[in-house]
Amino acid sequence: MNVLCRFPNKENQIPFRNGFTLVEISIVIMIMAVIFTGIFSVFYTANKISKKGASSKGANRKDILYAMENIRGTLSRAYFIDNQKRILFVGKQEGVTGARNDRIVFATSNPNSEEEGQASVREVSFYLRKMPNPKVDGLSYLIRREDEMVDNFPTQGGVEHVLLENVKSFQMKFSERGDKWVDDWNSRTTKKIPRLIRFEIISLVGSAFVKYESLAHPVILYK
């Protein structure tokens, strides 16, 4: 039997390549450059927005809202018993409009007293204290002073916590029914605590002053 064998013609073979041509490498480099440029642009823009938000309204606004809720929640748990000298509610106006430095001291219930093994009623104050080196003159810290128990010195002792920085004004108003508001309240003369408390914070946010207001309704442990 005769077997016919055909061998490929070397002239018709497709040559085998061991690498990329210069044109192909150039195209790949151009594509990668476009991709990395886009990624860097997105990252730079996102980082810039993040820093801008944190320095202007992002973190500061969150801190203000936290301070407002801290004050509102504590006032809502205000505790009072008449004829108890150690239990009092005193709010005092200080300063002028737009730059108030009001102070308040009162007794409030501790919702976690059983878990923490502490007294069920504690003493709390809110007030401003001048910052040592403020960005703008007239700025203060908003302070929360807390004493673990109510003692014979309701305006002294305890531990101070800074709730907020760069505060220009802290103002409080008190009312029994909501139809008439006063700037000062003293339970030693009124023999009761206010049923409505309106408070206002003016703080530096970025390069502008912003005013925040809230309302507290102490009804939980009112006696």
C-alpha positions in Angstrom: 0.0 0.0 0.0 1.3 3.3 -0.9 0.7 6.1 1.7 0.8 9.6 0.5 2.3 11.9 3.0 2.1 15.7 2.6 4.4 18.0 4.4 3.4 21.6 5.1 4.9 24.2 3.0 7.1 26.4 5.2 6.3 29.4 3.0 2.5 29.1 3.9 2.9 28.6 7.6 1.8 31.4 10.0 4.8 32.5 12.0 4.7 31.8 15.8 5.3 35.0 17.9 7.0 35.0 21.3 5.9 38.5 22.5 3.8 41.6 21.8 4.5 44.2 19.2 5.4 47.8 20.1 1.9 49.0 19.0 0.1 46.5 21.2 2.2 47.5 24.3 1.5 51.1 23.6 -2.2 50.5 23.4 -2.2 48.6 26.7 -0.2 51.3 28.4 -2.7 53.9 27.2 -5.7 51.9 28.5 -4.0 51.4 31.9 -3.2 55.1 32.2 -6.8 56.0 31.5 -8.0 53.5 34.2 -5.6 54.6 36.8 -6.3 58.3 36.1 -10.0 57.7 36.6 -9.4 55.8 39.9 -7.1 58.5 41.2 -9.6 61.2 40.3 -12.5 59.4 42.1 -10.3 58.8 45.2 -9.1 62.4 45.2 -12.6 63.8 44.9 -14.0 61.5 47.5 -11.2 62.4 49.9 -11.6 66.1 49.3 -15.4 65.9 49.9 -14.8 63.9 53.1 -12.3 66.4 54.5 -14.5 69.3 53.6 -17.5 67.8 55.3 -15.6 66.9 58.4 -14.1 70.4 58.7 -17.3 72.3 57.9 -20.6 70.7 58.8 -20.1 66.9 59.0 -18.5 66.1 62.4 -19.5 69.4 64.0 -23.2 68.9 63.2 -23.0 65.4 64.7 -21.4 66.7 67.8 -24.1 69.4 68.2 -26.9 67.0 67.8 -25.3 64.6 70.3 -25.0 67.5 72.9 -28.6 68.6 72.3 -29.9 65.1 72.8 -27.8 64.7 75.9 -29.3 67.8 77.4 -32.9 67.0 76.4 -32.8 63.4 77.6 -31.3 64.5 81.0 -33.8 67.2 81.5 -36.7 64.9 80.6 -35.7 62.7 83.6 -35.6 65.7 86.0 -36.5 64.6 89.5 -38.0 66.8 92.2 -39.6 66.4 95.7 -40.8 69.4 97.5 -39.4 70.1 101.0 -36.2 68.3 100.2 -33.4 70.8 100.5 -30.9 68.7 98.5 -33.4 68.2 95.6 -33.6 71.4 93.6 -34.0 72.8 90.1 -32.3 76.1 89.5 -31.8 77.8 86.1 -30.0 81.1 86.0 -29.7 83.6 83.1 -26.3 85.0 82.3 -25.0 87.1 79.4 -26.8 88.9 76.6 -28.9 87.9 73.6 -26.8 85.9 71.2 -24.0 85.4 73.7 -25.8 83.8 76.6 -24.0 81.8 79.3 -27.0 80.3 81.2 -26.4 77.8 84.0 -28.7 75.0 85.3 -28.4 72.6 88.2 -31.0 69.9 89.0 -31.5 66.3 90.1 -32.2 63.6 87.5 -32.9 60.0 87.6 -30.3 57.4 86.5 -31.9 54.8 84.2 -29.0 52.4 84.7 -28.7 52.7 88.4 -29.5 49.0 89.1 -27.1 47.6 86.6 -24.3 50.0 87.7 -25.0 49.6 91.4 -25.2 53.4 91.8 -27.7 55.9 93.3 -31.0 56.2 91.4 -30.9 60.0 91.5 -27.9 62.1 90.6 -27.0 65.8 90.3 -26.3 67.4 86.9 -25.3 70.8 85.8 -24.9 72.4 82.3 -23.0 75.6 81.7 -20.3 77.2 79.5 -16.6 77.7 80.2 -14.3 79.9 78.1 -12.0 78.0 75.7 -8.2 78.8 76.3 -7.3 79.4 72.6 -10.5 79.6 70.6 -10.6 80.0 66.8 -12.9 83.1 67.3 -13.1 85.3 70.4 -15.9 84.5 72.7 -16.1 80.8 72.2 -16.6 78.3 75.0 -16.9 74.7 76.0 -20.3 73.4 76.8 -19.8 71.5 80.1 -21.8 68.7 81.7 -21.0 68.4 85.4 -22.3 65.2 87.0 -22.3 64.1 90.6 -23.1 60.4 91.3 -25.4 61.4 94.2 -27.3 64.4 95.4 -25.5 65.9 98.4 -25.7 69.1 100.5 -23.6 71.0 97.9 -25.6 70.9 94.7 -23.4 73.3 92.8 -20.1 71.7 93.7 -18.2 68.5 93.3 -18.7 65.8 90.7 -16.9 65.3 87.3 -17.0 67.7 84.4 -17.3 66.5 80.8 -17.0 68.6 77.7 -20.1 68.0 75.5 -19.3 70.5 72.8 -16.6 72.9 71.7 -16.8 76.3 69.9 -20.0 77.4 71.5 -21.0 81.0 71.4 -24.3 81.0 73.3 -26.2 78.6 75.6 -29.7 79.8 76.4 -32.5 78.3 78.4 -36.2 79.3 79.0 -38.7 77.7 81.3 -42.5 77.5 81.3 -45.2 75.9 83.4 -47.9 75.6 80.6 -46.2 76.9 77.5 -48.0 80.3 77.3 -45.5 82.2 79.3 -41.7 81.7 79.3 -39.1 83.0 81.9 -35.3 83.1 81.9 -34.8 82.1 85.5 -36.3 79.3 87.6 -35.7 78.4 91.3 -37.6 75.5 92.8 -36.9 76.9 96.3 -39.3 79.7 95.6 -41.7 78.1 93.0 -41.8 74.8 94.9 -42.0 72.9 91.6 -40.0 72.4 88.4 -41.0 73.7 85.0 -43.1 71.4 82.7 -41.5 72.7 79.6 -37.8 73.7 79.0 -36.6 75.3 75.8 -32.9 75.5 75.2 -30.8 76.9 72.4 -27.1 76.5 71.3 -25.3 78.7 68.9 -22.1 77.1 67.8 -19.4 77.8 65.2 -19.8 75.4 62.3 -17.1 75.8 59.7 -16.9 79.6 59.2 -20.5 80.4 60.3 -22.5 80.4 63.5 -25.5 78.0 63.5 -28.4 78.0 66.0 -30.0 74.8 67.2 -33.1 74.6 69.4 -34.9 71.8 71.2 -37.6 71.3 73.8 -37.6 69.1 76.9 -40.7 67.9 78.8 -39.7 66.6 82.3 -42.6 64.2 83.2 -41.1 60.9 84.1 -40.3 61.3 87.8 -42.1 64.6 88.6 -43.4 64.6 92.1 
